[in-house]
């Protein structure tokens, strides 16, 4: 019979014992804008390590990051 020298019978990794009850959550936001000047594609990623599920928080953070990187350019003026 083989016996493990280290480890937890519940399968918890000892190297991250302080995080075993936390949930890692990730959300990607992909935004595509099309206009007269062309198309702009933005990607945003957010991750969270939390005691509880909070998908709203992670999705809002990803969207906020994506939208904050959009460059708004003034509309071109017609020639007079």
N, C-alpha and C positions, 0 to 999 in steps of 0.2 A: 504494500500500500504506500502510495506517495502522498506526502503531506507538504503543503505550501509553507514556506518560511515566513512570507509576508503576504499581505493582502487582506481583503475583507470578504467574508462569506456572502455579503450582499452584492458584490461585484463593484464596489466603489473603488476608484483608482486612488491610491494613497498620495500620488503626486499632486492631486488637486482636491484634496479632501474638503477644503473650505468652500468649494464651488459645486459640490455634488448635488445640492438641492436647488440650484439655480437653472434658469432657462435661458439659452442663447437664442436670440431672435434676430432675424435679418429681413430687410425689405429693400428692394430695388425699385427705383422710379425711373421710367424712360419717358422723356418728353420730346416730341418732334414739333417744331414750328416751321410753317411754310409761309413765305411772303414774297413780295416782289424782288427782294434781294437774294432769294434762295432759301435753302432749308438749313435749320440749325437743330442738331440732335444733342440732347443733354441726358446724362445718366447720373443718378444719385443713389448712394448706398448708405444705409444706416444700420447699425447693429446695437444691441443692448443685451446685457447680462443682468437678469433680474430674478427676484424671488417668485414673481407671479407673471403670468402672461399679460402683455400689454401691447397688442398689435397696433392699436390706434396710435400710440406714442411713436412707435418705430416707423410706421407708414408716414405720419405727419413729418417726422424728422427727415426722412428720405425725400419727400416732396419739397420740403422747405429748402434742402440743399440743392436739389435740381433747379427749382425756380429761381433761387438767388444767384445762380450762375448764368442766367439768361441775360444776354446783352441786348438792351432795347436801344435801337437806333432811331433817330428822328426821321420822319417821313421825308423823302426827297421832294423839294419844291419844284413845281413846273417852271420851265424857262419862260421868261417874259419877252 
